[in-house]
């Protein structure tokens, strides 16, 4: 789906980085799927016994996913705009998979409630 490459293109790269921003985000996503009840600072432990050369590329080590790297990439995501980045990734995937995009919503993160909660209505005197 070229998501790693898209993130790298949007967030840029820095000389001497051992992991790209896209690889780092991919690692955080994998960590969240397999180690979801642990803090991100323990991501290196998640990747200790994972075949990183198959998932990423030769030379990537578990220690590369340290809290400093994760924090810097999260800061870059925030600086770019997390909703914008998510929208661009989603649109890219929809185009690749030929999903009809004629109908869409820009708000993909909010839930709303109109009216009173049931408990409040039950407590009101008749």
N, C-alpha and C positions, 0 to 999 in steps of 0.2 A: 504494500500500500504506500510505500515511500514516506511514511510518517516521520521517521527519524530524519530523513533528508530534508523534509519540509520544515521541521523544527529547527534544524541546523541553519537553514537558509534564513529563517525569520529571526532567530536569536543571535546569529553570528557565531564566530569562533575566536578563540584567543590563542596566540602562539604558546606552545608548550603544554596545551591541554592533553591529558591522557585519555579523557572521555569527551566526546562532543556533547553539546546540550541535548540533542536528540537521543543519544545513547543513554544519557543520564535520566531523562524523562521516561524512556522505555524501561530502564531498570527500576525506577520508582513504581511504575505501573505493575511490573512483574512482582515486585516486593509486596505491593498492596493486594495482589491476587493470592499470593501464597503465604504471606506472613502478616496478614492484615491487622492483627491485634497487637502488633509490636510497633514501637516508635521508629521513625525513619532513621534515627541514629544507629539502629541495629541492622541496617540494610547490608553491610559487609558480611554479617553472620549468615544472612539468608543466602548470599551468593557463594559461601565457602565451599559447598559441595555441588555446585551447579556447573555444567560444562559451558563456561563463558565463551570459549572460542567458537562454539556452535551457535550460541545466541547472539553474539556480537561480532567479534573478530579476534584473530590471534593477538595475544599480548594484553588483553583486558584482564585485570585482576580484581578480586573481590574488594580489596582495600581501596580501589579506585572510586568505589561508591561510598566514600566517607562523608560525614555530616557537613564538612566544609564545602565539598563539591556540590552536594545536594542543595545546600543553602544558597550557594552562589547561583545555581541554575534556577532555583525557585525565585530568587530576586530578579533574575533576567526575565523570567516568565511574567512576573508582576510588572516589571518595567515596560514590557512589550504590550501587556494587556491580556490577562488570562482568557477573558471572554472572546476577544478578537482572535487569539491563537486557537482556541477551541473551535470557533466558527470556521476559521480557515482550514483546519484539519478536517472538520466534518464535511465541508463543501468539497474538498479535494477527494475524500473517500467516496462521497455521493457521485461525483463525476466519474471516478474510476469504475464504480459499480453500476453506473447508468441509472441511478435513482432519480425519479422525477422530482425536480426542485421547484416546480411552479407554485407549490403551496408551501410556505415556510413561516417560521416565527423566529424573530431575533432573540426572544427571551427563552433560553433553554435551561434556566437555573431556578426559577421562582415558582412557588406554590402560593395560591391566595385563598382566602376564606372570606366569604361575604356573610354578614348576619351574625347572630349570637351563637355561642356554643350551646349545645343541648343542655348542659348542666346549668347554665345561667338561666335559661328559659324555665327550667323546672323549679328553680328557686324563687322566681318572681311570684308575688301573691296574685291570686286570680281576681 
